[in-house]
Amino acid sequence: MLEISVIRRDTDRVKRGLKVRNWSEEQIQVVDQVLELDDKRKHLQAEIDSMKESTNKYSKEIGDLFKSGKQNEAAGLKQKVADLKEQVKGLEESSKIVVETLNNLMYSIPNTPNDLVPAGSTEDDNEVYRDWPGTLPDLGEDAKPHWELAKTYNLFDLELGVKISGAGFPLYRGQGAKLQRALINFFLDRAEAAGYEEVIPPHLVNEDSARGTGQLPDKEGQMYYMEKDDLYLIPTAEVPVTNIFRGDILPEGDFSHKLCGYTPCFRREAGSYGAHVRGLNRVHQFDKVEIVRVEHPDRSYAALDEMLAHVSALLDDLKLPYRILRLCGGDLGFTSAITYDFEVYSAAQKRWLEVSSVSNFETYQSNRLKLRYKEGKSKHLAHTLNGSALALARIVAALLENNQSGEGIEIPEVLRPYMGGKTHIN
């Protein structure tokens, strides 16, 4: 969440950022409410501190009065101390309510967008940051979508997934399962070559972890929750991997931290229907390799550029047409200061499919995580970043559709070593 000091110091910028996110004037009033509550919290704390100081002073005087034989004066002062303690108790209860209300309001305010974030209300207003320079593939009217190719080559089975779990849980089999594994290993190997340390995190997280990276309370309805154990299935590896650093104070100069992790991801995707979510276009469980970075604030945007280059290189090697969008304020994630989406072109569906989001959260997550670093005698909040490198379901869909031919489905050259040297799925 935003630091209260930032909201106080940069009030106008925070309000402008909320306008970029399409908040109404009425909604933006929450900023003023936060500042008023913080003033009230400070005032109550000052009163509490003053009364406690008086209590300590009077308590010492009571002892001196008893020693001097002034029992009546001591008794009167004891009553005064008792009254003060009762008042402190009441003020502390009031302060607790104010702090709780303040924290809830603070959690409701999204990150302030970077100045590069374009205005806009929906995904249609996203800015094309880098377009595909070549000609988009045209396979003709006979091109099959990936869900039909899956049946032809027995690659994955949506009906069996329904039988086992329900809609949105595909079952991969045979060469489809091997293609999944090939992509995962390819992405992990490239991440390792780029200096990312691989971790295998838990797939269930507690409330503190989900709140630390901003999934709670913003995306509570999109996560699978296990009530009996009070745990959440992860929507992305970002959550457990970033929480490795929760509560840490990094030593001076201990940058940068680069981690990657492969996990299945689980999302309820409530309310998603229609032809655009058919097949693997939108599922409740999918595999993804995530890259996460913890950076010094002075380097975080250089790191963001490096992450964009890393994802671009993966798509270049897979020979998939792609473009990069800079998300507008209305489409920007709650915790993000800036996000770039990668979309690959599906030649059979004749549409773009999102396969990666790369984001800089600046200090928004680290403030929740209490993730700081030392610089001299001071402590400061680090910057956190993450990106999909890559999400497999739609990558598989695009690979199947774009590489179909009379010989089968051509396997990209970079994946062939992971597929036993095969050149085609047939």
Helices and strands as residue ranges (DSSP letters): H 4-9, H 11-20, H 25-28, H 30-67, H 71-107, G 123-125, E 127-130, H 146-153, E 156-157, H 158-164, E 171-172, H 174-193, E 197-198, E 204-205, H 207-212, G 220-222, E 225-226, E 231-233, H 238-242, G 243-245, E 249-250, E 257-266, G 275-277, E 285-295, H 300-318, E 322-326, E 338-346, E 351-362, H 364-369, E 372-375, E 378-381, E 383-391, H 392-402, E 404-405, E 408-410, G 413-419, E 424-425
